[in-house]
């Protein structure tokens, strides 16, 4: 007669718990790094260089946008969120930027020349409103769309000088 002995139930439960804890520790160390890495890839810097009044109803805004992430940007969008102000003219870059007056947005499709990590683009546009005097605030939302379809947004406020 052959006697077969199996593993005890207590030993099986102990091994199962140890495997579960090991998997949990691996996920705990891997998932936060993955989330941080994704967030680091989507960064832009917006610098408003000047916002000078031309007359009491208009001003010129000059700004630069730098890609601080690790992925190229394929499209930029700038929106003035002040309800009493409108973008009326794009001076730089005039050939690729598109103005949508109904949404008060400048769309810059970068297409075949995406903004690579570390690169910067300058944008100059005219804003009109009543009144645009020294001290008036202009709120701008800049949205960047990356080549993989992900997006990031930055909001900045500048004062008219």
DSSP file (Angstrom, degrees, kcal/mol; ACC not computed):
  #  RESIDUE AA STRUCTURE BP1 BP2  ACC     N-H-->O    O-->H-N    N-H-->O    O-->H-N    TCO  KAPPA ALPHA  PHI   PSI    X-CA   Y-CA   Z-CA
    1    1 A X              0   0    0      0, 0.0     2,-0.5     0, 0.0     0, 0.0   0.000 360.0 360.0 360.0 128.4    0.0    0.0    0.0
    2    2 A X        -     0   0    0      2,-0.0     2,-0.6     0, 0.0     0, 0.0  -0.817 360.0-153.8 -98.2 130.7    1.4    3.3   -1.1
    3    3 A X        -     0   0    0     -2,-0.5     2,-0.5     2,-0.0     0, 0.0  -0.909   7.9-162.4-105.9 121.8    0.7    6.3    1.2
    4    4 A X        -     0   0    0     -2,-0.6     2,-0.5     0, 0.0    -2,-0.0  -0.883   2.0-159.8-105.8 132.1    0.7    9.7   -0.5
    5    5 A X        -     0   0    0     -2,-0.5     2,-0.1     3,-0.0     3,-0.1  -0.936   7.5-163.4-112.4 131.0    1.1   12.8    1.6
    6    6 A X        -     0   0    0     -2,-0.5     2,-0.2     1,-0.1     0, 0.0  -0.388  35.9 -75.4 -99.3-179.1    0.0   16.1    0.4
    7    7 A X        -     0   0    0     -2,-0.1    -1,-0.1     1,-0.1     2,-0.1  -0.537  53.6-109.5 -77.4 143.8    0.8   19.6    1.5
    8    8 A X     >  -     0   0    0     -2,-0.2     4,-2.0     1,-0.1     5,-0.2  -0.372  20.8-120.2 -72.8 154.7   -1.0   20.7    4.7
    9    9 A X  H  > S+     0   0    0      1,-0.2     4,-2.3     2,-0.2     5,-0.2   0.870 112.7  55.3 -63.1 -37.2   -3.7   23.3    4.4
   10   10 A X  H  > S+     0   0    0      1,-0.2     4,-2.0     2,-0.2    -1,-0.2   0.898 108.3  47.7 -64.4 -41.0   -1.8   25.6    6.7
   11   11 A X  H  > S+     0   0    0      2,-0.2     4,-2.3     1,-0.2    -1,-0.2   0.891 111.0  51.7 -67.3 -39.9    1.3   25.5    4.5
   12   12 A X  H  X S+     0   0    0     -4,-2.0     4,-2.2     2,-0.2    -2,-0.2   0.907 110.7  47.8 -63.6 -42.7   -0.7   26.1    1.4
   13   13 A X  H  X S+     0   0    0     -4,-2.3     4,-2.4     2,-0.2    -1,-0.2   0.907 111.0  51.5 -65.3 -41.3   -2.4   29.2    2.9
   14   14 A X  H  X S+     0   0    0     -4,-2.0     4,-2.1     1,-0.2    -2,-0.2   0.910 111.2  46.8 -63.0 -43.5    0.9   30.6    4.1
   15   15 A X  H  X S+     0   0    0     -4,-2.3     4,-2.3     2,-0.2    -1,-0.2   0.899 111.4  52.3 -66.1 -40.4    2.5   30.2    0.6
   16   16 A X  H  X S+     0   0    0     -4,-2.2     4,-2.2     2,-0.2    -2,-0.2   0.910 110.4  47.4 -61.6 -43.4   -0.6   31.9   -1.0
   17   17 A X  H  X S+     0   0    0     -4,-2.4     4,-2.5     2,-0.2    -1,-0.2   0.906 111.0  51.7 -65.2 -41.5   -0.4   34.8    1.3
   18   18 A X  H  X S+     0   0    0     -4,-2.1     4,-2.2     2,-0.2    -2,-0.2   0.900 110.7  47.8 -62.8 -41.5    3.3   35.2    0.7
   19   19 A X  H  X S+     0   0    0     -4,-2.3     4,-2.2     2,-0.2    -1,-0.2   0.911 111.7  50.5 -65.5 -42.3    2.8   35.2   -3.1
   20   20 A X  H  X S+     0   0    0     -4,-2.2     4,-2.2     1,-0.2    -2,-0.2   0.910 111.2  48.0 -62.5 -43.2    0.0   37.8   -2.7
   21   21 A X  H  X S+     0   0    0     -4,-2.5     4,-2.4     2,-0.2    -1,-0.2   0.903 110.4  52.2 -64.7 -40.9    2.1   40.1   -0.6
   22   22 A X  H  X S+     0   0    0     -4,-2.2     4,-2.0     2,-0.2    -2,-0.2   0.910 110.8  47.1 -62.7 -42.2    5.0   39.8   -3.1
   23   23 A X  H  X S+     0   0    0     -4,-2.2     4,-2.4     2,-0.2    -1,-0.2   0.906 111.6  51.8 -65.2 -41.6    2.8   40.7   -6.0
   24   24 A X  H  X S+     0   0    0     -4,-2.2     4,-2.4     1,-0.2    -2,-0.2   0.895 109.1  49.6 -62.0 -41.3    1.4   43.7   -4.0
   25   25 A X  H  X S+     0   0    0     -4,-2.4     4,-1.8     2,-0.2    -1,-0.2   0.902 110.6  50.3 -65.4 -41.1    4.9   45.0   -3.2
   26   26 A X  H  X S+     0   0    0     -4,-2.0     4,-1.7     1,-0.2    -2,-0.2   0.933 113.3  45.1 -63.6 -45.0    5.9   44.8   -6.9
   27   27 A X  H  X S+     0   0    0     -4,-2.4     4,-2.6     1,-0.2     5,-0.3   0.892 110.1  55.5 -65.1 -39.2    2.8   46.7   -8.0
   28   28 A X  H  X S+     0   0    0     -4,-2.4     4,-0.6     1,-0.2    -1,-0.2   0.856 113.4  40.8 -62.7 -35.5    3.2   49.3   -5.2
   29   29 A X  H  < S+     0   0    0     -4,-1.8     4,-0.5    -5,-0.2    -1,-0.2   0.770 120.1  43.8 -84.5 -24.8    6.7   50.1   -6.4
   30   30 A X  H  X S+     0   0    0     -4,-1.7     4,-1.8    -5,-0.2    -2,-0.2   0.906 105.8  55.5 -87.0 -45.2    5.9   50.0  -10.1
   31   31 A X  H  X S+     0   0    0     -4,-2.6     4,-2.2     1,-0.2     5,-0.2   0.901 105.3  49.9 -63.9 -46.7    2.7   51.9  -10.5
   32   32 A X  H  X S+     0   0    0     -4,-0.6     4,-2.5    -5,-0.3    -1,-0.2   0.892 111.3  51.0 -60.6 -36.6    3.7   55.2   -8.8
   33   33 A X  H  > S+     0   0    0     -4,-0.5     4,-2.3     2,-0.2    -1,-0.2   0.888 109.5  50.6 -64.8 -38.2    6.8   55.3  -11.0
   34   34 A X  H  X S+     0   0    0     -4,-1.8     4,-1.9     2,-0.2    -2,-0.2   0.909 111.7  47.0 -65.6 -42.5    4.7   54.8  -14.1
   35   35 A X  H  X S+     0   0    0     -4,-2.2     4,-2.1     2,-0.2    -2,-0.2   0.918 113.5  48.1 -65.7 -44.5    2.3   57.7  -13.0
   36   36 A X  H  X S+     0   0    0     -4,-2.5     4,-2.1     1,-0.2    -2,-0.2   0.891 110.4  51.9 -63.3 -39.6    5.3   60.0  -12.3
   37   37 A X  H  X S+     0   0    0     -4,-2.3     4,-1.1     1,-0.2    -1,-0.2   0.895 109.6  49.5 -65.0 -39.6    6.9   59.2  -15.6
   38   38 A X  H  < S+     0   0    0     -4,-1.9     4,-0.4     1,-0.2     3,-0.3   0.901 111.5  48.6 -65.5 -41.3    3.7   60.0  -17.5
   39   39 A X  H >< S+     0   0    0     -4,-2.1     3,-1.1     1,-0.2    -2,-0.2   0.859 107.9  55.0 -68.1 -35.0    3.3   63.3  -15.7
   40   40 A X  H 3< S+     0   0    0     -4,-2.1    -1,-0.2     1,-0.2     3,-0.2   0.779  99.9  61.0 -69.2 -25.9    6.9   64.3  -16.4
   41   41 A X  T 3< S+     0   0    0     -4,-1.1    30,-0.8    -3,-0.3    29,-0.6   0.618  98.5  61.3 -75.9 -11.4    6.5   63.7  -20.1
   42   42 A X  S <  S+     0   0    0     -3,-1.1     2,-0.4    -4,-0.4    -1,-0.2  -0.676  71.1 127.3-122.1  77.1    3.8   66.4  -20.3
   43   43 A X        +     0   0    0     -2,-0.5    25,-1.7    -3,-0.2    26,-1.1  -0.994  25.7 176.0-133.7 138.5    5.2   69.8  -19.3
   44   44 A X  E     -A   67   0A   0     -2,-0.4     2,-0.4    23,-0.2    23,-0.2  -0.969  18.3-144.7-133.8 154.6    5.3   73.1  -20.9
   45   45 A X  E     -A   66   0A   0     21,-2.4    21,-2.6    -2,-0.3     2,-0.5  -0.979  10.8-162.1-118.7 130.8    6.6   76.5  -19.8
   46   46 A X  E     -A   65   0A   0     -2,-0.4     2,-0.5    19,-0.2    19,-0.2  -0.960   7.6-176.4-115.1 123.8    4.7   79.7  -20.8
   47   47 A X  E     -A   64   0A   0     17,-2.7    17,-2.6    -2,-0.5     2,-0.8  -0.974  15.3-153.1-121.7 118.5    6.6   83.0  -20.5
   48   48 A X  E     -A   63   0A   0     -2,-0.5    15,-0.3    15,-0.2     3,-0.1  -0.819  12.8-176.6 -89.2 113.7    4.8   86.3  -21.2
   49   49 A X  E     -     0   0A   0     13,-1.9     2,-0.3    -2,-0.8    14,-0.2   0.860  62.7 -13.4 -81.5 -36.8    7.6   88.6  -22.4
   50   50 A X  E     -A   62   0A   0     12,-1.8    12,-3.0     2,-0.0    -1,-0.3  -0.984  40.1-169.7-161.0 154.2    5.4   91.7  -22.8
   51   51 A X  E     -A   61   0A   0     -2,-0.3   110,-2.7    10,-0.2     2,-0.4  -0.683  28.9-179.7-144.7  86.7    1.9   93.0  -23.0
   52   52 A X  E     -A   60   0A   0      8,-1.7     8,-2.6   108,-0.2     2,-0.2  -0.745  27.4-121.7 -99.8 133.3    2.1   96.6  -24.1
   53   53 A X  E     -A   59   0A   0     -2,-0.4     6,-0.3     6,-0.2     3,-0.1  -0.499  20.9-174.7 -69.7 135.6   -0.9   98.9  -24.6
   54   54 A X  E    S-     0   0A   0      4,-2.6     2,-0.2     1,-0.4     5,-0.2   0.825  72.6 -27.0 -93.8 -47.3   -1.1  100.3  -28.1
   55   55 A X  E >  S-A   58   0A   0      3,-1.4     3,-0.7    77,-0.2    -1,-0.4  -0.790  86.4 -71.7-148.8-168.4   -4.1  102.6  -27.3
   56   56 A X  T 3  S+     0   0    0     -2,-0.2    76,-2.9     1,-0.2    75,-0.5   0.599 130.0  40.0 -72.9  -8.2   -6.9  102.5  -24.8
   57   57 A X  T 3  S+     0   0    0     74,-0.2    72,-2.5     1,-0.1     2,-0.3   0.438 115.3  38.2-117.9  -1.5   -8.7   99.6  -26.7
   58   58 A X  E <   -AB  55 128A   0     -3,-0.7    -4,-2.6    74,-0.3    -3,-1.4  -0.989  50.6-177.0-150.5 157.2   -5.8   97.3  -27.7
   59   59 A X  E     -AB  53 127A   0     68,-2.5    68,-2.8    -2,-0.3     2,-0.5  -0.967  25.4-122.4-148.2 163.1   -2.5   95.8  -26.7
   60   60 A X  E     -AB  52 126A   0     -8,-2.6    -8,-1.7    -2,-0.3     2,-0.5  -0.937  22.9-159.7-110.1 127.4    0.2   93.6  -28.1
   61   61 A X  E     -AB  51 125A   0     64,-3.1    64,-2.3    -2,-0.5     2,-0.5  -0.932   5.8-171.5-111.4 128.9    1.1   90.4  -26.2
   62   62 A X  E     +AB  50 124A   0    -12,-3.0   -13,-1.9    -2,-0.5   -12,-1.8  -0.982  18.8 156.5-119.8 125.1    4.4   88.6  -26.8
   63   63 A X  E     -AB  48 123A   0     60,-2.9    60,-3.1    -2,-0.5     2,-0.4  -0.948  28.2-144.3-144.5 162.4    5.0   85.2  -25.3
   64   64 A X  E     -AB  47 122A   0    -17,-2.6   -17,-2.7    -2,-0.3     2,-0.5  -0.972   5.9-155.9-130.5 148.5    7.0   82.1  -25.7
   65   65 A X  E     -AB  46 121A   0     56,-2.5    56,-2.3    -2,-0.4     2,-0.4  -0.990  11.1-165.8-125.1 125.5    6.1   78.4  -25.1
   66   66 A X  E     -AB  45 120A   0    -21,-2.6   -21,-2.4    -2,-0.5     2,-0.9  -0.920  20.6-130.8-115.5 136.6    8.8   75.9  -24.3
   67   67 A X  E     +A   44   0A   0     52,-2.5    51,-3.4    -2,-0.4   -23,-0.2  -0.766  30.1 170.1 -84.2 107.9    8.4   72.1  -24.4
   68   68 A X        +     0   0    0    -25,-1.7   -24,-0.2    -2,-0.9    -1,-0.2   0.417  51.3  87.8 -96.3  -0.9    9.8   70.8  -21.1
   69   69 A X  S    S-     0   0    0    -26,-1.1   -28,-0.2     2,-0.2   -27,-0.2   0.070  86.0-111.5 -85.3-162.7    8.6   67.3  -21.5
   70   70 A X  S    S+     0   0    0    -29,-0.6     2,-0.3    47,-0.1    47,-0.1   0.338  91.5  70.6-114.0   2.1   10.1   64.3  -23.2
   71   71 A X  S    S-     0   0    0    -30,-0.8    -2,-0.2    45,-0.1     2,-0.1  -0.927  85.8-106.2-122.0 146.9    7.6   64.0  -26.1
   72   72 A X        -     0   0    0     -2,-0.3    75,-1.9    44,-0.1     2,-0.5  -0.388  29.6-128.9 -68.4 147.7    7.2   66.3  -29.2
   73   73 A X  E     -DE 115 146B   0     42,-2.2    42,-2.4    73,-0.2    73,-0.3  -0.851  21.9-177.0 -97.9 129.9    4.2   68.7  -29.3
   74   74 A X  E     +     0   0B   0     71,-2.6    36,-2.4    -2,-0.5    37,-0.9   0.611  67.7  22.5-101.4 -15.0    2.2   68.6  -32.5
   75   75 A X  E     -FE 109 145B   0     70,-1.5    70,-2.9    34,-0.2     2,-0.4  -0.975  58.1-163.3-156.0 137.6   -0.4   71.3  -31.8
   76   76 A X  E     -FE 108 144B   0     32,-2.2    32,-3.3    -2,-0.3     2,-0.4  -0.919   6.3-168.5-119.0 148.2   -0.7   74.4  -29.6
   77   77 A X  E     -FE 107 143B   0     66,-2.1    66,-2.8    -2,-0.4     2,-0.4  -0.996   1.9-168.6-138.0 130.1   -3.8   76.3  -28.6
   78   78 A X  E     -FE 106 142B   0     28,-2.7    28,-3.1    -2,-0.4     2,-0.4  -0.978   8.2-175.8-119.5 130.3   -4.1   79.7  -26.9
   79   79 A X  E     -FE 105 141B   0     62,-2.2    62,-2.6    -2,-0.4     2,-0.6  -0.991  21.1-144.1-129.6 130.0   -7.4   81.0  -25.6
   80   80 A X  E     - E   0 140B   0     24,-1.9    60,-0.2    -2,-0.4     7,-0.1  -0.827  14.5-169.5 -86.3 121.8   -8.1   84.3  -24.0
   81   81 A X        +     0   0    0     58,-2.1     2,-0.3    -2,-0.6    -1,-0.1   0.525  51.2 108.4 -95.6  -5.6  -10.7   83.6  -21.3
   82   82 A X    >   -     0   0    0     57,-0.5     3,-1.1     1,-0.1    -2,-0.1  -0.572  62.6-148.1 -69.4 129.5  -11.6   87.2  -20.5
   83   83 A X  T 3  S+     0   0    0     -2,-0.3    -1,-0.1     1,-0.2    -3,-0.0   0.735  93.9  53.0 -73.6 -21.0  -15.1   87.8  -21.9
   84   84 A X  T 3  S+     0   0    0     47,-0.0    46,-0.9    45,-0.0     2,-0.3   0.250 100.1  74.4 -99.1  14.0  -14.5   91.4  -22.7
   85   85 A X  E <   -C  129   0A   0     -3,-1.1     2,-0.4    44,-0.2    44,-0.2  -0.954  56.8-168.9-128.7 146.9  -11.3   90.8  -24.8
   86   86 A X  E     -C  128   0A   0     42,-3.0    42,-3.1    -2,-0.3     2,-0.5  -0.990  25.0-125.7-135.0 141.8  -10.8   89.5  -28.3
   87   87 A X  E     +C  127   0A   0     -2,-0.4    40,-0.2    40,-0.2     3,-0.1  -0.761  33.8 170.5 -81.2 126.3   -7.8   88.3  -30.3
   88   88 A X  E     +     0   0A   0     38,-2.4     2,-0.3    -2,-0.5    -1,-0.1   0.653  56.2  19.9-113.3 -20.3   -7.8   90.3  -33.5
   89   89 A X  E     -C  126   0A   0     37,-1.0    37,-2.8     0, 0.0     2,-0.6  -0.990  54.1-149.3-155.5 139.7   -4.5   89.7  -35.2
   90   90 A X  E     +C  125   0A   0     -2,-0.3    35,-0.2    35,-0.2     3,-0.1  -0.958  17.8 172.3-110.6 118.8   -1.7   87.1  -35.1
   91   91 A X  E >   +     0   0A   0     33,-2.5     3,-0.8    -2,-0.6     2,-0.4   0.858  60.4  58.4 -93.3 -41.6    1.7   88.6  -36.0
   92   92 A X  E 3  S+C  124   0A   0     32,-1.8    32,-2.1     1,-0.3    -1,-0.3  -0.996 115.2  14.1-135.0 129.3    4.0   85.6  -35.2
   93   93 A X  T 3> S+     0   0    0     -2,-0.4     4,-1.5    30,-0.2    -1,-0.3   0.403  78.9 163.3 -86.0 115.0    3.7   82.9  -36.6
   94   94 A X  T <4  +     0   0    0     -3,-0.8    -2,-0.1     1,-0.2    -4,-0.1   0.783  68.2  54.3 -72.1 -27.6    1.4   84.4  -39.3
   95   95 A X  T  4 S+     0   0    0      1,-0.1    -1,-0.2     3,-0.0    -3,-0.0   0.768 119.7  25.6 -83.0 -25.2    1.7   81.5  -41.8
   96   96 A X  T  4 S+     0   0    0     -3,-0.3    13,-0.7     2,-0.0     2,-0.2   0.669  98.1  93.9-111.8 -20.6    0.7   78.5  -39.6
   97   97 A X  E  <  -G  108   0B   0     -4,-1.5     2,-0.4    11,-0.2    11,-0.2  -0.487  55.9-157.8 -78.9 144.0   -1.4   80.0  -36.9
   98   98 A X  E     -G  107   0B   0      9,-2.8     9,-3.2    -2,-0.2     2,-0.5  -0.982   5.5-146.4-123.5 131.4   -5.2   80.1  -37.3
   99   99 A X  E     -G  106   0B   0     -2,-0.4     2,-0.6     7,-0.2     7,-0.2  -0.835   7.2-167.0 -99.0 130.1   -7.5   82.4  -35.4
  100  100 A X  E >>> -G  105   0B   0      5,-3.1     5,-1.8    -2,-0.5     4,-1.0  -0.875   3.5-173.3-114.1  95.7  -11.0   81.3  -34.4
  101  101 A X  T 345S+     0   0    0     -2,-0.6     3,-0.3     1,-0.2    -1,-0.1   0.824  78.7  62.8 -60.8 -33.2  -12.9   84.5  -33.3
  102  102 A X  T 345S+     0   0    0      1,-0.2    -1,-0.2     2,-0.1    -2,-0.0   0.835 118.3  27.1 -64.5 -31.5  -16.0   82.6  -32.0
  103  103 A X  T <45S-     0   0    0     -3,-0.9    -1,-0.2     2,-0.1    -2,-0.2   0.403 104.7-124.7-107.8   0.1  -13.9   80.8  -29.4
  104  104 A X  T  <5 +     0   0    0     -4,-1.0   -24,-1.9    -3,-0.3     2,-0.4   0.907  64.2 141.9  58.1  44.7  -11.2   83.5  -29.0
  105  105 A X  E   < -FG  79 100B   0     -5,-1.8    -5,-3.1   -26,-0.2     2,-0.5  -0.925  48.8-150.6-125.4 140.8   -8.6   80.9  -29.7
  106  106 A X  E     -FG  78  99B   0    -28,-3.1   -28,-2.7    -2,-0.4     2,-0.5  -0.955  18.0-162.2-104.2 125.1   -5.3   80.7  -31.7
  107  107 A X  E     -FG  77  98B   0     -9,-3.2    -9,-2.8    -2,-0.5     2,-0.6  -0.940   6.2-171.5-110.0 126.6   -4.6   77.2  -33.0
  108  108 A X  E     -FG  76  97B   0    -32,-3.3   -32,-2.2    -2,-0.5     2,-0.6  -0.851   4.3-165.6-120.2  93.6   -1.0   76.5  -34.1
  109  109 A X  E     -F   75   0B   0    -13,-0.7   -34,-0.2    -2,-0.6   -35,-0.1  -0.697   2.8-170.1 -78.5 120.4   -0.8   73.1  -35.9
  110  110 A X    >   +     0   0    0    -36,-2.4     3,-2.7    -2,-0.6   -35,-0.2   0.607  22.4 166.3 -89.6 -12.5    2.9   72.2  -36.0
  111  111 A X  T 3   +     0   0    0    -37,-0.9     3,-0.4     1,-0.3    -1,-0.2  -0.028  67.8   8.9  46.3-115.5    2.4   69.3  -38.3
  112  112 A X  T 3  S+     0   0    0      1,-0.2     2,-0.3     2,-0.0    -1,-0.3   0.594 131.7  54.6 -77.6 -10.0    5.6   68.0  -39.9
  113  113 A X  S <  S-     0   0    0     -3,-2.7    -1,-0.2   -39,-0.1    -2,-0.1  -0.585  78.1-175.3-120.0  68.9    7.7   70.2  -37.6
  114  114 A X        -     0   0    0     -3,-0.4     2,-1.0    -2,-0.3   -40,-0.2  -0.216  38.2 -99.6 -64.5 156.8    6.6   69.3  -34.0
  115  115 A X  B     -D   73   0B   0    -42,-2.4   -42,-2.2     4,-0.1    -1,-0.1  -0.670  46.0-148.2 -79.2 102.9    8.0   71.2  -31.1
  116  116 A X    >   -     0   0    0     -2,-1.0     3,-2.3   -44,-0.2   -49,-0.3  -0.239  33.7 -74.1 -71.0 159.4   10.7   68.9  -29.8
  117  117 A X  T 3  S+     0   0    0      1,-0.3   -49,-0.2   -47,-0.1    -1,-0.2  -0.311 123.0  19.2 -54.3 131.4   11.6   68.6  -26.2
  118  118 A X  T 3  S+     0   0    0    -51,-3.4    -1,-0.3     1,-0.3     2,-0.1   0.175  98.9 119.3  91.9 -16.8   13.7   71.7  -25.2
  119  119 A X    <   -     0   0    0     -3,-2.3   -52,-2.5   -52,-0.1    -1,-0.3  -0.414  47.1-154.3 -82.9 161.0   12.5   73.8  -28.1
  120  120 A X  E     -B   66   0A   0    -54,-0.2     2,-0.4    -2,-0.1   -54,-0.2  -0.966   5.5-157.8-135.4 147.5   10.6   77.0  -27.8
  121  121 A X  E     -B   65   0A   0    -56,-2.3   -56,-2.5    -2,-0.3     2,-0.3  -0.985  12.9-141.0-126.7 139.5    8.2   78.9  -30.1
  122  122 A X  E     -B   64   0A   0     -2,-0.4     2,-0.4   -58,-0.2   -58,-0.2  -0.787  15.8-170.1 -99.4 143.3    7.4   82.6  -29.9
  123  123 A X  E     -B   63   0A   0    -60,-3.1   -60,-2.9    -2,-0.3     2,-0.4  -0.999   6.1-176.8-135.3 130.6    3.9   84.0  -30.4
  124  124 A X  E     +BC  62  92A   0    -32,-2.1   -33,-2.5    -2,-0.4   -32,-1.8  -0.996  15.9 160.4-128.1 127.6    2.9   87.6  -30.8
  125  125 A X  E     -BC  61  90A   0    -64,-2.3   -64,-3.1    -2,-0.4     2,-0.4  -0.964  34.8-118.7-145.3 161.1   -0.8   88.6  -31.1
  126  126 A X  E     -BC  60  89A   0    -37,-2.8   -38,-2.4    -2,-0.3   -37,-1.0  -0.847  22.6-163.6-104.5 135.7   -3.0   91.7  -30.7
  127  127 A X  E     -BC  59  87A   0    -68,-2.8   -68,-2.5    -2,-0.4     2,-0.4  -0.959   3.9-167.2-118.7 135.8   -5.8   91.8  -28.2
  128  128 A X  E     +BC  58  86A   0    -42,-3.1   -42,-3.0    -2,-0.4     2,-0.3  -0.939  23.2 129.3-122.3 147.5   -8.7   94.3  -28.3
  129  129 A X  E     - C   0  85A   0    -72,-2.5     3,-0.5    -2,-0.4     2,-0.5  -0.971  55.8 -63.5-177.1 175.2  -11.2   95.1  -25.6
  130  130 A X  S    S-     0   0    0    -46,-0.9   -73,-0.1     1,-0.4    -2,-0.0  -0.978 113.2  -1.5-120.5 125.2  -12.8   97.9  -23.6
  131  131 A X        +     0   0    0    -75,-0.5     2,-0.7    -2,-0.5    -1,-0.4   0.831  65.6 176.5 -89.3 153.6  -10.8   99.3  -21.9
  132  132 A X        +     0   0    0    -76,-2.9   -74,-0.3    -3,-0.5     2,-0.2  -0.723  30.8 150.9-111.7  78.2   -7.3   97.9  -22.2
  133  133 A X    >   -     0   0    0     -2,-0.7     3,-2.4     1,-0.1    27,-0.3  -0.539  58.1 -63.2-103.9 171.4   -5.5  100.3  -20.0
  134  134 A X  T 3  S+     0   0    0      1,-0.3    27,-0.2    27,-0.2    -1,-0.1  -0.326 125.3  28.1 -55.8 127.6   -2.4   99.9  -17.9
  135  135 A X  T 3  S+     0   0    0     25,-3.0    -1,-0.3     1,-0.4     2,-0.1   0.242  83.1 138.4 101.1 -11.2   -3.1   97.3  -15.2
  136  136 A X    <   -     0   0    0     -3,-2.4    24,-2.8    24,-0.2     2,-0.4  -0.440  49.1-131.7 -65.4 139.2   -5.8   95.4  -17.1
  137  137 A X  E     - H   0 159B   0     22,-0.2     2,-0.5    -2,-0.1    22,-0.2  -0.768  16.4-163.3 -97.7 139.1   -5.4   91.6  -16.7
  138  138 A X  E     - H   0 158B   0     20,-2.9    20,-2.3    -2,-0.4     2,-0.5  -0.987   7.6-154.6-120.4 122.0   -5.4   89.2  -19.5
  139  139 A X  E     - H   0 157B   0     -2,-0.5   -58,-2.1    18,-0.2   -57,-0.5  -0.857  14.6-173.7 -99.4 125.4   -6.0   85.5  -18.7
  140  140 A X  E     -EH  80 156B   0     16,-3.1    16,-2.8    -2,-0.5     2,-0.5  -0.968  13.8-159.3-124.8 131.8   -4.5   83.0  -21.2
  141  141 A X  E     -EH  79 155B   0    -62,-2.6   -62,-2.2    -2,-0.4     2,-0.5  -0.952  10.6-164.8-108.5 124.4   -5.0   79.2  -21.3
  142  142 A X  E     -EH  78 154B   0     12,-3.2    12,-2.6    -2,-0.5     2,-0.4  -0.941   4.8-171.4-111.0 125.9   -2.3   77.4  -23.3
  143  143 A X  E     -EH  77 153B   0    -66,-2.8   -66,-2.1    -2,-0.5     2,-0.4  -0.966   4.6-161.4-119.7 132.3   -3.0   73.8  -24.3
  144  144 A X  E     -EH  76 152B   0      8,-2.9     8,-1.7    -2,-0.4     2,-0.5  -0.936   3.4-157.2-113.6 134.2   -0.4   71.5  -25.9
  145  145 A X  E     -EH  75 151B   0    -70,-2.9   -71,-2.6    -2,-0.4   -70,-1.5  -0.953  16.0-146.4-110.7 123.5   -1.3   68.3  -27.8
  146  146 A X  E >   -E   73   0B   0      4,-3.2     3,-2.2    -2,-0.5   -73,-0.2  -0.367  27.9-103.5 -86.6 166.0    1.5   65.7  -27.9
  147  147 A X  T 3  S+     0   0    0    -75,-1.9   -74,-0.1     1,-0.3    -1,-0.1   0.723 121.2  56.1 -64.5 -20.9    2.2   63.4  -30.8
  148  148 A X  T 3  S-     0   0    0    -76,-0.3    -1,-0.3     2,-0.1     3,-0.1   0.416 122.1-104.6 -90.5   3.5    0.7   60.5  -28.9
  149  149 A X  S <  S+     0   0    0     -3,-2.2    -2,-0.1     1,-0.3     2,-0.1   0.279  79.1 129.6  95.9 -11.4   -2.6   62.4  -28.4
  150  150 A X        -     0   0    0     -5,-0.1    -4,-3.2     1,-0.0    -1,-0.3  -0.379  40.7-155.9 -74.8 158.5   -2.1   63.3  -24.7
  151  151 A X  E     -H  145   0B   0     -6,-0.2     2,-0.3    -3,-0.1    -6,-0.2  -0.902  15.1-170.5-133.3 160.4   -2.6   66.9  -23.7
  152  152 A X  E     -H  144   0B   0     -8,-1.7    -8,-2.9    -2,-0.3     2,-0.3  -0.980  10.7-155.1-145.7 151.4   -1.5   69.4  -21.0
  153  153 A X  E     -H  143   0B   0     -2,-0.3     2,-0.4   -10,-0.2   -10,-0.2  -0.958   6.7-170.0-131.7 148.3   -2.7   72.9  -20.2
  154  154 A X  E     -H  142   0B   0    -12,-2.6   -12,-3.2    -2,-0.3     2,-0.4  -0.997  10.4-152.1-134.1 138.3   -1.2   75.9  -18.4
  155  155 A X  E     +H  141   0B   0     -2,-0.4     2,-0.3   -14,-0.2   -14,-0.2  -0.932  18.3 176.3-111.5 135.3   -3.0   79.1  -17.4
  156  156 A X  E     -H  140   0B   0    -16,-2.8   -16,-3.1    -2,-0.4     2,-0.4  -0.965  16.6-151.7-135.6 153.5   -1.2   82.4  -17.1
  157  157 A X  E     -H  139   0B   0     -2,-0.3     2,-0.3   -18,-0.2   -18,-0.2  -0.988  13.6-175.9-125.7 135.4   -2.2   85.9  -16.4
  158  158 A X  E     -H  138   0B   0    -20,-2.3   -20,-2.9    -2,-0.4     2,-0.4  -0.922  17.8-134.8-126.9 155.1   -0.5   89.0  -17.6
  159  159 A X  E     -H  137   0B   0     -2,-0.3     2,-0.2   -22,-0.2   -22,-0.2  -0.904  24.1-117.0-110.5 138.4   -1.0   92.7  -16.9
  160  160 A X              0   0    0    -24,-2.8   -25,-3.0    -2,-0.4  -108,-0.2  -0.522 360.0 360.0 -71.6 135.0   -1.1   95.3  -19.6
  161  161 A X              0   0    0   -110,-2.7  -109,-0.2    -2,-0.2   -27,-0.2   0.377 360.0 360.0-105.3 360.0    1.7   97.9  -19.3
